[in-house]
Amino acid sequence: MIKDDKTREEMKRIIRENQDKTLNELKRMIKNKLPEGEREKFTFNDLMELISEINQEREKEKEEKMQKVSFRRTNRARNIEGEER
């Protein structure tokens, strides 16, 4: 798998922007962006690993968003309860 963070982020960007494409098309697009020597090393498993990372990042963002919303609700509830007293 590609170790260079810049290259990995570029591959993830390609996947995010082309979610409507098939896995084979995504793999081909990524391979075309890689340097000659790296193309041979990029496998279907590498593609699935990148997709998994993207999904984990999205899940983490969703959880953080839910925590923020929950915190806001709690604060609002406290403010309303204070006003009612």
C-alpha positions in Angstrom: 0.0 0.0 0.0 1.1 3.6 -0.7 2.7 5.1 2.4 2.9 8.7 1.2 0.1 10.7 3.0 -0.3 13.2 0.1 -0.8 10.4 -2.4 -3.3 8.6 0.0 -5.3 11.8 0.4 -5.3 12.3 -3.4 -6.6 8.7 -3.8 -9.3 9.3 -1.2 -10.3 12.5 -2.9 -10.7 10.6 -6.2 -12.9 8.0 -4.5 -15.1 10.7 -2.8 -15.6 12.7 -6.0 -16.4 9.6 -8.1 -18.7 7.6 -5.7 -21.0 6.8 -8.6 -18.3 4.8 -10.4 -17.8 1.1 -10.1 -14.9 -0.3 -8.1 -13.0 -1.3 -11.2 -13.4 2.2 -12.7 -12.2 3.7 -9.4 -9.2 1.4 -9.3 -8.3 2.3 -12.9 -8.6 6.1 -12.2 -6.3 5.8 -9.2 -3.8 3.7 -11.0 -3.6 6.2 -13.9 -2.7 8.9 -11.3 0.1 6.9 -9.8 3.7 6.9 -10.9 4.8 3.9 -13.1 6.4 1.9 -10.3 3.5 2.3 -7.9 0.8 1.2 -10.4 1.9 -2.4 -10.3 1.7 -2.4 -6.5 -1.8 -1.0 -6.2 -4.3 -3.8 -5.7 -8.0 -4.2 -5.3 -7.4 -4.8 -1.5 -5.7 -1.4 -1.4 -8.7 0.2 -2.9 -11.0 -1.5 -0.4 -8.7 -0.3 2.4 -9.0 3.3 1.2 -12.8 3.0 1.0 -12.9 1.6 4.5 -10.8 4.5 5.8 -13.2 7.0 4.1 -16.2 5.3 5.8 -14.5 5.4 9.2 -13.8 9.1 8.8 -17.4 9.7 7.8 -18.7 7.7 10.8 -16.4 9.7 13.1 -17.6 13.0 11.7 -21.2 11.9 12.1 -20.6 10.9 15.8 -18.9 14.3 16.5 -21.8 16.1 14.9 -24.3 14.1 17.0 -22.4 15.0 20.2 -22.5 18.7 19.3 -26.2 18.6 18.7 -26.8 16.7 21.9 -24.7 19.2 23.8 -26.7 22.1 22.4 -30.0 20.4 23.3 -28.8 20.0 26.9 -27.8 23.6 27.1 -31.1 24.8 25.7 -33.0 22.5 28.1 -31.1 24.0 31.0 -31.8 27.5 29.8 -35.5 26.8 29.4 -35.8 25.1 32.8 -34.1 28.1 34.4 -36.5 30.4 32.7 -39.5 28.3 33.9 -38.4 28.5 37.5 
